[in-house]
Amino acid sequence: MSTSSAHPTLSYPWGDHRPSTGSFTTLLPGLHWVRMPLPFALNHINLWVLDDDLDGQVGLSVVDSGVATEEIRAAWEALWSTAWTPQPLLRMVVTHMHPDHVGNAHWLMENFGRSQGAQFWMSATDHLAALLACKETTGYGGVRASAHFAAHGLADPQALSKIQARGDYYASMVPDVPRSFHRLMDGHVLRMGGRQWRCLSGHGHSPEHISLYDERDGVLISGDMLLPTISTNVSVVDMEPEADPLGLFLRSLERMRDLPPDTLALPSHGLPFRGIHARINALQAHHAERLTDVVTHARQAPVCAADLLPVLFKRPLDLHQTTFAMGEALAHLNHLWLKGELRRERDDQGVWRFTAAR
């Protein structure tokens, strides 16, 4: 995820408040905000808990779960042993397949689910992607990921060796995924917590990301599709090397413009905010500027994705950030190539290089 300044017209109804680990903040009746630490530079994730009832049983439903770390699991245990005793987990809802969103889903259901079993809700595409990623590498590491990055100019032998060694990277953060699930898909209405949540599918960040919109209260659980101060990572990975995730993401963003401008957005990272139309405009402008930068450099000389890292990312990158940055640089190159604004060919070292088409 790259830095992208928040639009000045965004407002933050709870100011700079953040719930501490192991506590929660009630935002609206029956809708609670939990914030968990992450072991990355992006150091937190927001999770959402709803008072709910299902099949005549009162309990809680949870949207997203955090990475499977002992620190996060201890925080969940603290919440359930104090404020939420003896309420069971009725439903686990996951916006998409990335580890910070699905990593603890299976564990939460096993440890706090109702006696007849908590329901698991997710899009079919991301559910299958998560199941596969637990067994394969799907862009997160391993031999194919290393070769993919090398083919786009990443030449540091130490970095490539570390990427190749990370064959179990996803599984280390997502030990298991529930096999049985209820499907979320665009337009589906999930009745949860006394509200009717309409599913909005988004693409480009994950295969089939689901955001949830409650029209009655004007609330959008936006997941990673709409964040207030950073731009969502949009990457090309080894499984789909000629994809256009940036085009998919921009079209998905534009669909969110149909929501009312005063919608309260509950993002996975950053603070709850209002001003979604301004934020959409800012993100579109951000990517337009990045695309212009790419074309400018491709007019001067053939470029590969690795050449663009210092152009698109103005800060030092660790290995985790470098893999995301490579995927995002390639997303901008592929978008322009598939639009016909760039040409590409392999050089003598087998690296894909892009030049301006005109």
C-alpha positions in Angstrom: 0.0 0.0 0.0 1.4 3.4 -0.9 1.0 6.7 0.8 -1.7 8.9 -0.5 -2.7 12.1 1.4 -6.3 12.3 2.7 -8.5 14.9 1.0 -8.9 17.9 3.2 -12.7 17.6 3.1 -12.6 14.2 4.9 -14.0 14.3 8.4 -13.4 11.9 11.3 -16.4 11.6 13.6 -14.4 10.1 16.5 -11.4 12.4 15.9 -8.1 10.7 16.6 -9.5 8.1 18.9 -8.3 4.5 18.5 -9.5 1.6 20.7 -6.7 0.0 22.6 -5.8 -3.7 22.0 -8.2 -5.9 23.9 -10.9 -3.3 24.1 -13.6 -1.9 21.8 -15.5 1.3 21.0 -19.2 1.3 20.2 -19.8 3.5 17.2 -23.5 3.0 16.7 -26.0 0.8 18.7 -24.9 -2.8 18.3 -21.8 -1.9 16.1 -18.4 -2.0 17.8 -14.9 -1.2 16.6 -11.9 -3.4 17.6 -8.3 -2.5 16.6 -5.6 -5.2 16.5 -1.8 -5.0 15.9 -0.2 -6.3 12.8 3.4 -7.6 12.4 4.1 -5.3 9.4 4.9 -1.7 8.7 1.1 -1.3 8.3 0.8 -1.9 12.0 -3.0 -2.3 12.7 -6.3 -3.6 11.3 -9.8 -2.5 12.2 -12.3 -5.2 12.9 -16.0 -4.9 13.4 -18.3 -6.7 15.9 -22.1 -6.6 15.8 -24.6 -7.6 18.4 -26.7 -10.2 16.5 -29.2 -13.0 16.7 -29.5 -16.1 14.6 -32.0 -18.9 14.8 -33.3 -17.5 18.0 -29.9 -17.3 19.7 -28.4 -14.0 20.8 -24.7 -13.4 20.3 -22.1 -11.6 18.2 -21.0 -11.5 14.5 -17.5 -10.5 13.6 -16.3 -8.9 10.3 -12.6 -9.8 9.6 -10.3 -11.5 12.1 -6.7 -10.3 12.1 -3.5 -12.4 11.4 -3.0 -15.6 13.3 -0.6 -14.3 15.9 -0.5 -15.0 19.7 -0.9 -11.3 20.5 -4.1 -11.0 18.5 -5.5 -14.3 19.8 -4.8 -13.2 23.4 -6.7 -9.9 22.7 -9.7 -11.8 21.3 -9.6 -14.1 24.4 -9.5 -11.0 26.7 -12.6 -9.6 25.0 -14.6 -12.8 25.2 -13.6 -13.5 28.8 -14.8 -10.0 30.0 -17.1 -7.8 28.0 -18.7 -10.5 25.8 -19.1 -13.5 28.2 -21.1 -15.6 27.6 -22.2 -14.5 24.1 -21.2 -17.0 21.3 -19.9 -16.1 17.9 -22.8 -16.6 15.5 -21.2 -15.5 12.2 -17.7 -14.9 11.0 -17.8 -12.6 7.9 -14.6 -12.0 5.9 -14.2 -9.2 3.3 -11.4 -10.9 1.4 -8.6 -13.5 1.5 -5.6 -11.6 2.7 -4.0 -12.8 6.0 -4.9 -9.9 8.2 -8.6 -10.4 7.3 -9.0 -14.2 7.3 -6.1 -15.4 9.4 -8.0 -16.0 12.7 -11.4 -16.8 11.2 -11.2 -20.6 11.7 -9.7 -20.2 15.2 -12.4 -17.7 16.3 -15.1 -20.1 15.1 -13.6 -23.1 16.8 -13.0 -21.2 20.1 -16.1 -18.9 20.4 -18.6 -20.3 18.0 -22.1 -21.3 19.1 -22.7 -25.0 20.0 -24.2 -25.8 16.6 -21.3 -24.0 14.8 -20.8 -20.5 13.7 -21.6 -19.6 10.1 -18.7 -18.5 7.8 -19.5 -15.9 5.2 -17.1 -15.0 2.3 -17.1 -14.5 -1.5 -16.7 -17.8 -3.4 -13.7 -16.5 -5.3 -11.7 -15.3 -2.3 -12.7 -18.4 -0.3 -11.2 -20.6 -3.0 -8.1 -18.4 -3.2 -7.6 -18.6 0.5 -7.9 -22.4 0.5 -5.4 -22.6 -2.4 -3.0 -20.1 -0.7 -2.8 -22.3 2.4 -1.4 -25.1 0.2 0.4 -23.1 -2.5 2.1 -19.8 -2.6 -0.1 -17.7 -4.9 2.2 -14.7 -5.1 3.3 -14.6 -1.5 6.5 -16.4 -1.9 8.2 -19.5 -3.3 9.9 -20.4 -6.5 7.3 -19.0 -8.9 7.0 -15.7 -7.0 10.8 -15.3 -7.1 10.9 -16.0 -10.8 8.1 -13.6 -11.4 9.9 -10.7 -9.6 13.2 -11.6 -11.4 11.4 -11.4 -14.8 10.4 -7.8 -13.9 13.9 -6.7 -12.9 14.3 -7.5 -9.2 18.0 -8.4 -9.3 19.1 -8.5 -5.6 20.1 -12.2 -5.1 19.5 -12.0 -1.3 16.0 -10.6 -1.8 15.1 -13.2 -4.4 16.5 -16.0 -2.2 14.4 -14.8 0.7 11.3 -14.6 -1.5 11.9 -18.1 -2.8 12.2 -19.4 0.8 8.9 -18.0 1.8 6.9 -20.8 0.4 4.8 -21.1 3.6 4.4 -17.3 4.0 0.6 -17.3 3.7 0.0 -20.4 5.6 2.1 -19.1 8.5 -0.4 -16.3 8.9 -3.5 -18.3 7.9 -3.1 -21.8 9.3 -6.5 -22.9 8.2 -9.7 -21.7 6.4 -13.2 -23.1 7.1 -14.1 -25.5 4.4 -17.9 -24.9 4.6 -19.1 -21.4 3.8 -22.0 -19.1 2.9 -21.5 -17.1 -0.2 -21.3 -13.4 -0.3 -21.7 -11.8 -3.8 -22.5 -8.5 -5.3 -26.1 -7.4 -4.5 -26.7 -10.0 -1.9 -28.3 -8.6 1.3 -26.9 -10.1 4.6 -29.3 -9.5 7.5 -27.0 -9.1 10.5 -27.1 -7.2 13.7 -30.6 -5.7 13.0 -29.3 -4.1 9.8 -29.5 -5.1 6.2 -26.0 -5.1 4.7 -25.9 -5.0 0.9 -22.8 -6.6 -0.6 -20.6 -4.5 -3.0 -18.0 -6.6 -4.8 -14.7 -4.9 -5.6 -11.8 -6.1 -7.7 -8.1 -5.4 -8.1 -7.0 -5.7 -4.5 -8.2 -9.3 -4.1 -10.2 -11.5 -6.5 -13.6 -10.7 -5.1 -13.5 -8.3 -2.2 -16.8 -7.7 -0.5 -17.7 -4.4 1.2 -20.9 -4.1 3.2 -23.3 -1.2 3.0 -26.2 -0.5 5.4 -28.6 2.0 3.8 -30.6 2.7 6.9 -27.7 4.2 8.9 -25.6 5.1 5.9 -22.6 2.9 7.0 -20.1 1.3 4.7 -17.7 -1.4 6.0 -15.3 -0.7 3.2 -12.6 -3.3 4.0 -9.5 -2.4 2.0 -11.3 -1.0 -1.0 -11.6 2.5 0.4 -9.0 3.7 2.9 -8.7 7.3 4.2 -4.9 8.0 4.1 -3.2 5.3 2.1 -3.9 3.8 -1.3 -4.9 0.1 -1.4 -2.3 -2.2 -2.7 -3.1 -3.3 -6.3 -0.7 -6.0 -7.5 0.1 -8.3 -10.4 1.2 -11.7 -9.0 2.7 -14.8 -10.6 -0.6 -16.6 -11.0 -2.0 -14.0 -13.4 1.0 -12.2 -14.8 -0.8 -10.3 -17.6 -3.7 -9.1 -15.4 -5.0 -5.5 -15.1 -5.8 -5.2 -11.4 -5.5 -1.4 -11.5 -8.2 -1.1 -14.1 -10.4 -3.4 -12.1 -9.7 -1.4 -8.9 -10.5 2.0 -10.5 -13.8 0.7 -12.0 -14.7 -0.7 -8.6 -14.0 2.6 -6.9 -16.2 4.5 -9.4 -19.1 2.2 -8.5 -18.8 3.3 -4.9 -19.6 6.8 -6.0 -23.2 5.7 -6.2 -23.3 5.7 -2.4 -24.4 8.9 -0.7 -21.6 11.4 -0.1 -22.3 11.5 3.7 -21.8 7.8 4.1 -19.8 6.8 7.2 -16.9 4.6 6.0 -15.4 2.0 8.3 -12.1 1.1 6.7 -9.8 -1.8 7.6 -6.9 0.6 8.1 -7.0 4.2 9.4 -9.8 6.0 11.1 -13.6 5.9 10.4 -14.4 8.8 8.1 -17.0 10.7 6.1 -16.3 12.1 2.6 -16.2 9.0 0.4 -16.6 10.9 -2.8 -13.7 13.2 -2.0 -11.6 10.2 -1.2 -12.6 8.4 -4.5 -11.5 11.6 -6.3 -8.2 11.7 -4.5 -7.4 8.0 -5.2 -8.3 8.4 -8.8 -6.0 11.5 -9.0 -3.2 9.6 -7.2 -3.2 6.8 -9.7 -3.5 9.2 -12.6 -0.3 10.9 -11.4 1.5 7.6 -11.0 0.5 6.5 -14.5 1.8 9.8 -15.9 5.1 9.2 -14.0 5.4 5.8 -15.6 4.8 7.0 -19.1 7.3 9.8 -18.6 10.0 7.4 -17.7 9.1 4.9 -20.4 9.5 7.7 -23.0 13.1 8.3 -21.8 14.2 4.6 -21.8 12.8 1.1 -21.6 11.8 0.4 -18.0 10.9 -2.6 -15.9 8.9 -2.8 -12.7 12.0 -2.7 -10.5 13.2 0.5 -12.2 10.0 2.2 -11.1 10.3 1.5 -7.3 12.1 4.7 -6.5 9.8 6.6 -8.8 6.5 5.3 -7.3 7.7 4.8 -3.7 9.7 7.7 -2.1 10.7 5.8 1.1 13.0 2.8 2.0 11.2 -0.5 1.5 11.7 -3.7 3.5 11.3 -7.1 1.8 7.6 -7.3 2.6 7.0 -3.9 1.2 9.2 -4.5 -1.8 7.1 -7.5 -2.9 4.0 -5.4 -2.7 5.7 -2.4 -4.4 6.9 -4.7 -7.3 3.4 -6.0 -7.8 2.0 -2.4 -7.8 4.6 -1.1 -10.2 3.8 -3.9 -12.6 0.0 -3.2 -12.2 0.7 0.4 -13.5 2.8 -1.0 -16.3 0.3 -3.6 -17.3 -2.6 -1.1 -17.2 -0.8 1.1 -19.7 0.4 -1.8 -21.8 -3.1 -3.3 -22.1 -4.4 0.1 -23.1 -1.9 0.3 -25.9 0.1 3.2 -24.4 3.2 1.1 -23.7 4.9 -1.7 -25.7 6.9 -4.5 -24.0 9.6 -7.0 -24.9 12.1 -9.2 -23.1 15.7 -8.1 -23.0 18.7 -10.3 -23.3 18.5 -11.2 -19.5 14.8 -12.2 -19.9 13.5 -9.1 -18.1 10.3 -7.5 -19.4 10.9 -3.9 -20.4 8.3 -1.4 -21.4 8.6 1.6 -23.7 6.1 4.3 -24.7 4.1 3.3 -27.8 4.0 6.9 -29.1 
